[in-house]
Amino acid sequence: MTTSLTIWLLQTGEPLHIDADNPRPMRAMNLADSLTKAGHKVVLWSSAFYHQEKRHRSRVVQRINISSQLEVRLIPSPGYERNIGPGRLWDHAMLACNLKRMLRDEYSLPDVAFVGYPPIETAAVMTSWLSARGVPSLLDLKDQWPSLFLDAMPVRLRAFGQLALWPYFHYGKVAMHQATGLSAMANSFLQWGLDFLGREKSQDDGVFPLTSLQAPLKDGDLREARLWWDKQGVFADGQMFRLAFVGSHMSVFDFMPVRDAAMSFAQQGAKVQFVICGDGGFSAQLRSMMANIPNVFFPGWVDRVQIETLAKRSHAAMTPYRNIDSFTRSIPNKVIDALSLGLPILSPLQGEVADLISKHNVGLRYGTDSGKTLIECIEVLRSDTKLHQKISENAVDLFERDFSFDKVYGSLVKHLEMLARSRRSQ
């Protein structure tokens, strides 16, 4: 039996156990629950500002006991209105300052820590504090900050950008250097971190994909969801070939090929429907782009039961990410969600997702480098029912083998236990 450990998690920008309306768990909640289930005590440090809802959970430091095994500690910060802008940078700077103040009064030590990156500043503060006290830590790379900002600049301005972003590059390297190991959602993403740091991979590093717990759904909830979709005109009558997208409407998605495909099938009078769920900052432009195309439907936000019900009435999942480095190096959660639902993936992504589709036959790729358009990919799935069925089966098999919740988080728990043991043996 594994000795009970005290494990710290630092993860900001995610829902917490204290948030209302049953938020969808992400890395912080999933790992905390897995660790407590394994018999460990968890202290979850996070921002008092709720990123998703742009509101303050608290204006002051708070310590909230969820159970005898789980404590949430809230770090205050100013907050911000926009995801991109000086307000968020200031918030992160103050978050790090307040974390540093809280740690000055902290005398108890964890056995090991899991630290989310970014924010860069808080990660640097936490890993430095832990390293100075001999506590091992695993730095979890979620985004390619600050390289992501530099890559977004015109080439002629990158020299200036490198200078302006120098403090972030410095603190990014501090965070990675002070951590015992690095973790990421995909091999290419981990390699970016190792290249940024300038070292080879070690046994302290690991890859742990983004995935979610697939809890059983209640029969009553499923009946309600089926009735809800019937009222929306999204029927389970087998007459319509349906493609689904579920997520925030953001500029990181390229919906132009989706629009072209929808227009083409509408003009043909083909029974092909495009269901685009969710909302976001790009919604107005997206709805304008799809205006007057009769086979495109926007149902708004949908919950997990409605998503799974829609999946059973759909034939493929649209994952129209732009080929940005942070996506080509990772396997985004929408791709993993599609696998769990047994939906063939339609994607223009190169890199990790392209390799996944090619190696495991779990979808089709479109775009200039693939030689196929989205229209052609849809036609292939419509015309070859045996191929469609095989791809769907492959998706479920791959999810169970490589991306299931128990496998991923079980491995992550064992990795943290290994880091703690290595410290104790020194």
C-alpha positions in Angstrom: 0.0 0.0 0.0 1.3 3.5 -0.9 2.2 5.7 2.0 -0.1 8.7 2.2 1.5 11.9 0.9 0.8 15.6 1.1 0.7 16.9 -2.4 0.4 20.5 -3.5 -1.3 21.5 -6.8 -0.9 25.0 -8.2 -3.3 25.4 -11.1 -5.0 28.7 -12.0 -7.5 29.6 -14.7 -9.6 26.5 -14.2 -12.9 25.6 -12.4 -12.6 24.5 -8.8 -14.6 22.3 -6.4 -16.0 25.4 -4.8 -17.6 26.7 -8.0 -21.3 26.5 -8.5 -23.3 24.9 -11.4 -21.2 21.7 -11.6 -18.4 23.0 -13.8 -16.6 20.6 -16.1 -13.5 19.4 -14.3 -10.1 20.2 -15.9 -6.6 19.3 -14.8 -6.8 20.7 -11.3 -10.1 19.0 -10.2 -9.3 15.8 -12.0 -5.9 15.4 -10.5 -7.0 16.5 -7.0 -9.8 13.9 -7.1 -7.5 11.1 -8.3 -4.9 11.9 -5.6 -7.5 11.9 -2.8 -8.9 8.7 -4.1 -5.4 7.2 -3.9 -5.3 8.1 -0.2 -3.2 11.3 -0.4 -3.9 14.7 1.1 -4.1 17.6 -1.4 -3.7 21.3 -1.0 -4.9 23.0 -4.2 -3.6 26.5 -4.7 -5.5 28.6 -7.3 -6.5 32.1 -8.3 -9.3 33.8 -6.4 -10.3 35.2 -9.8 -12.4 32.8 -11.8 -11.0 33.0 -15.4 -14.0 31.4 -17.2 -16.6 33.7 -15.7 -14.4 36.8 -15.2 -15.4 37.2 -11.6 -13.8 37.1 -8.2 -14.3 34.1 -6.0 -12.8 36.1 -3.2 -11.0 39.4 -2.8 -8.8 38.1 0.0 -6.7 35.0 0.9 -9.0 32.1 1.7 -8.4 28.6 2.9 -11.4 26.3 2.3 -11.6 22.7 3.5 -13.5 20.6 1.0 -12.9 17.4 3.0 -10.4 16.0 5.4 -8.1 15.2 2.4 -8.7 18.3 0.2 -8.0 22.0 1.0 -8.4 24.9 -1.5 -6.3 28.0 -1.1 -7.3 31.1 -3.0 -4.7 33.7 -4.1 -6.2 37.1 -4.6 -5.5 39.2 -7.8 -7.0 42.2 -9.6 -8.7 40.2 -12.3 -9.2 41.2 -15.9 -11.9 41.6 -18.6 -10.1 40.4 -21.7 -8.1 37.2 -22.2 -5.5 39.1 -24.2 -4.3 42.4 -23.0 -2.3 44.4 -20.3 -5.0 43.7 -17.7 -4.3 40.0 -17.7 -0.5 40.5 -17.6 -1.0 42.8 -14.5 -3.3 40.3 -12.9 -0.7 37.5 -13.3 2.1 39.7 -11.9 0.1 40.6 -8.8 -1.0 36.9 -8.5 2.7 35.9 -8.3 3.4 38.7 -5.7 0.5 37.6 -3.5 1.5 33.9 -3.8 5.0 34.9 -2.7 3.6 36.7 0.4 1.5 33.7 1.3 4.5 31.4 1.0 6.5 33.6 3.4 4.1 32.5 6.1 4.1 28.8 5.1 6.2 26.5 7.3 4.7 23.1 6.4 6.1 21.3 3.4 4.5 19.0 0.9 6.1 15.7 -0.2 5.8 16.7 -3.9 4.0 19.4 -6.0 2.3 19.7 -9.3 2.7 23.2 -10.8 0.7 24.5 -13.8 2.5 26.6 -16.4 1.5 29.3 -17.3 1.1 31.7 -15.6 4.8 32.0 -15.9 5.3 34.2 -12.8 3.4 32.0 -10.3 5.1 28.9 -11.7 8.5 30.5 -11.2 7.6 31.6 -7.6 6.3 28.2 -6.6 9.0 26.0 -8.2 11.8 28.3 -6.8 10.3 28.2 -3.3 9.9 24.4 -3.4 13.4 23.8 -4.9 15.0 25.9 -2.1 13.4 23.6 0.4 14.3 20.3 -1.4 10.7 19.5 -2.4 10.4 17.9 -5.9 7.9 19.4 -8.4 6.4 18.5 -11.7 5.9 21.5 -14.0 2.8 21.0 -16.2 3.2 22.8 -19.6 -0.3 23.9 -20.8 0.7 26.7 -23.2 3.9 27.7 -25.0 4.3 31.0 -23.1 6.2 33.2 -23.9 7.2 31.7 -27.3 3.6 31.9 -28.3 3.5 35.7 -28.1 6.8 36.0 -30.1 5.6 33.6 -32.8 2.4 35.8 -33.3 4.5 38.9 -34.1 5.5 39.8 -37.7 9.0 38.6 -38.4 10.4 42.1 -38.7 9.3 42.9 -35.1 10.5 39.7 -33.4 13.8 41.2 -32.4 12.0 44.0 -30.6 9.5 41.4 -29.2 12.3 39.3 -27.8 13.7 42.3 -25.9 10.2 43.3 -24.6 9.4 39.8 -23.6 12.8 39.1 -22.0 11.5 39.1 -18.4 9.0 36.3 -19.4 11.6 34.2 -21.1 13.8 34.6 -18.0 11.0 33.6 -15.5 9.9 30.8 -17.9 13.4 29.3 -17.7 13.5 29.8 -14.0 10.3 27.9 -13.5 11.5 25.0 -15.7 15.0 24.9 -14.3 13.8 24.8 -10.7 11.2 22.1 -11.4 12.3 18.5 -10.9 10.5 17.4 -14.0 8.3 18.6 -16.9 5.0 17.2 -18.0 2.8 17.9 -21.0 -0.2 16.7 -22.9 1.7 15.4 -25.9 5.3 14.4 -26.8 5.9 17.3 -29.1 4.7 19.7 -26.4 7.1 18.2 -23.9 9.9 18.5 -26.5 9.2 22.2 -26.8 9.7 22.6 -23.1 12.9 20.5 -23.1 14.2 22.6 -26.1 13.3 25.8 -24.3 15.2 24.7 -21.3 18.0 23.1 -23.2 18.2 19.6 -21.8 17.4 16.0 -22.7 14.3 14.1 -21.5 14.7 12.2 -18.1 12.7 9.8 -16.1 11.3 12.7 -14.1 9.5 14.0 -17.3 6.2 12.6 -18.6 3.4 12.9 -21.0 -0.2 12.9 -19.7 -2.9 13.7 -22.2 -5.9 15.9 -21.4 -8.9 13.8 -20.7 -12.1 13.8 -18.7 -13.9 11.3 -16.4 -16.7 9.6 -18.2 -19.2 9.3 -15.4 -22.5 7.3 -16.1 -25.4 9.4 -17.2 -28.9 9.2 -15.6 -31.7 7.7 -17.7 -34.0 10.7 -16.9 -31.3 13.2 -18.0 -30.8 11.3 -21.2 -34.6 11.3 -21.9 -34.7 15.1 -21.3 -31.7 15.6 -23.6 -33.3 13.5 -26.4 -36.5 15.5 -26.2 -34.5 18.8 -26.1 -32.7 17.9 -29.4 -36.0 16.8 -31.0 -37.4 20.2 -30.2 -34.4 21.8 -31.9 -35.0 19.7 -35.0 -32.0 17.5 -34.5 -33.6 14.1 -34.9 -32.4 10.6 -34.4 -34.2 9.3 -37.5 -31.1 8.3 -39.5 -32.1 10.6 -42.4 -29.5 13.3 -41.9 -25.7 13.0 -42.1 -24.7 15.2 -39.2 -21.4 16.9 -38.3 -20.9 18.4 -34.8 -18.7 21.0 -33.2 -18.8 21.7 -29.5 -16.7 24.5 -27.9 -16.0 28.2 -27.5 -16.2 30.2 -30.6 -12.6 31.6 -30.9 -10.4 32.9 -33.7 -8.1 29.8 -33.2 -10.6 27.9 -35.3 -10.9 28.3 -39.1 -14.6 27.8 -40.0 -14.2 28.9 -43.7 -13.9 25.3 -44.9 -16.9 24.4 -42.8 -18.9 27.3 -44.4 -17.8 26.2 -47.9 -18.8 22.6 -47.2 -22.2 23.6 -45.8 -22.9 25.8 -48.8 -22.0 23.1 -51.2 -24.2 20.5 -49.6 -27.1 22.9 -49.2 -26.9 23.8 -52.9 -27.0 20.1 -53.8 -30.0 19.6 -51.5 -28.0 16.8 -49.7 -29.1 15.7 -46.3 -26.0 17.0 -44.5 -26.3 19.1 -41.3 -23.7 21.1 -39.4 -24.4 21.6 -35.7 -22.1 24.2 -34.1 -22.6 24.3 -30.4 -21.2 26.8 -27.9 -20.6 30.6 -27.9 -17.7 33.0 -27.5 -15.9 36.1 -28.7 -16.0 35.0 -32.3 -19.7 34.1 -32.3 -21.0 37.2 -34.0 -18.6 36.8 -36.9 -19.2 33.0 -37.1 -23.0 33.5 -37.3 -22.6 36.2 -39.9 -20.3 33.9 -41.9 -23.0 31.2 -41.8 -26.0 33.5 -42.4 -28.6 32.2 -44.9 -27.0 28.7 -45.0 -30.0 26.5 -44.1 -28.1 23.4 -43.0 -26.1 25.2 -40.3 -27.6 25.2 -36.8 -26.4 27.1 -33.7 -28.0 25.6 -30.5 -25.8 27.6 -28.1 -24.2 26.1 -25.0 -24.9 22.5 -24.3 -24.2 20.4 -21.3 -22.5 17.0 -21.1 -25.8 15.0 -21.4 -26.8 17.0 -24.5 -23.3 16.5 -26.0 -23.4 12.8 -25.6 -27.0 12.7 -27.0 -25.9 14.8 -30.0 -22.9 12.5 -30.6 -25.3 9.5 -31.0 -27.1 11.5 -33.6 -24.0 12.6 -35.4 -21.5 11.0 -37.8 -18.3 13.0 -37.3 -16.7 15.7 -35.2 -15.4 18.9 -36.6 -12.1 20.1 -35.1 -11.2 23.0 -37.3 -8.1 24.3 -35.4 -5.7 26.5 -37.2 -2.2 25.2 -37.7 -0.7 27.1 -34.8 2.4 25.7 -33.1 0.7 25.1 -29.8 -2.0 23.0 -31.5 0.2 21.1 -33.9 2.4 20.1 -30.9 -0.5 18.9 -28.8 -3.6 16.7 -28.9 -6.4 19.2 -28.1 -9.2 18.1 -25.8 -11.8 18.4 -28.6 -9.9 15.6 -30.4 -9.9 13.4 -27.3 -13.6 14.2 -26.7 -14.4 13.0 -30.2 -12.5 9.8 -29.6 -14.4 9.1 -26.4 -17.7 9.6 -28.2 -16.7 7.3 -31.1 -16.9 10.1 -33.7 -14.5 10.2 -36.6 -12.3 13.3 -36.5 -12.3 15.8 -39.3 -9.3 18.0 -38.9 -6.8 20.2 -40.9 -4.2 19.9 -38.1 -0.7 18.8 -38.9 1.7 17.4 -36.3 0.5 15.3 -33.4 -3.2 15.1 -34.6 -2.1 14.3 -38.1 0.1 11.4 -36.8 -2.8 10.2 -34.6 -5.2 10.1 -37.5 -2.7 8.4 -39.9 -1.4 5.8 -37.4 -4.7 4.8 -35.9 -7.2 5.5 -38.6 -9.5 7.6 -36.4 -10.5 10.3 -38.9 -9.8 12.1 -42.0 -7.6 15.2 -42.7 -8.4 18.1 -45.0 -6.3 21.1 -46.1 -3.7 21.9 -48.7 -1.0 19.5 -47.4 -3.5 16.6 -47.2 -4.7 16.8 -50.8 -8.4 16.7 -49.7 -11.1 19.3 -49.0 -13.5 19.0 -46.1 -16.2 18.4 -48.7 -14.4 15.4 -50.0 -13.8 14.0 -46.5 -17.5 14.2 -45.7 -18.3 12.5 -49.0 -16.0 9.6 -48.2 -17.7 9.0 -44.8 -21.2 9.4 -46.3 -20.5 6.9 -49.2 -18.6 4.3 -47.3 -20.5 3.1 -44.3 -18.1 0.3 -43.5 -15.2 2.7 -43.4 -17.2 5.0 -41.2 -18.0 2.2 -38.8 -14.4 1.1 -38.7 -13.1 4.6 -38.0 -15.7 5.0 -35.2 -14.6 1.7 -33.6 -11.0 2.6 -33.9 -11.7 5.9 -32.1 -13.3 4.2 -29.1 -10.5 1.6 -29.0 -7.8 4.3 -29.1 -9.5 6.3 -26.4 -9.8 3.3 -24.0 -6.2 2.3 -24.7 -4.4 5.6 -24.4 -6.7 8.3 -23.2 -9.1 6.9 -20.6 -9.3 8.8 -17.4 -8.1 6.0 -15.1 -5.1 5.2 -17.3 -4.0 8.9 -17.7 -4.5 10.1 -14.1 -3.5 6.8 -12.6 -0.1 7.2 -14.4 0.1 10.8 -13.3 -0.5 9.9 -9.6 2.2 7.2 -9.8 4.6 9.7 -11.4 4.1 12.1 -8.5 4.5 9.3 -6.0 7.8 8.3 -7.7 9.1 11.9 -7.4 8.2 12.0 -3.7 10.0 8.6 -3.2 13.1 9.8 -5.0 13.3 12.8 -2.6 12.9 10.6 0.5 15.6 8.2 -0.7 18.2 11.0 -1.1 
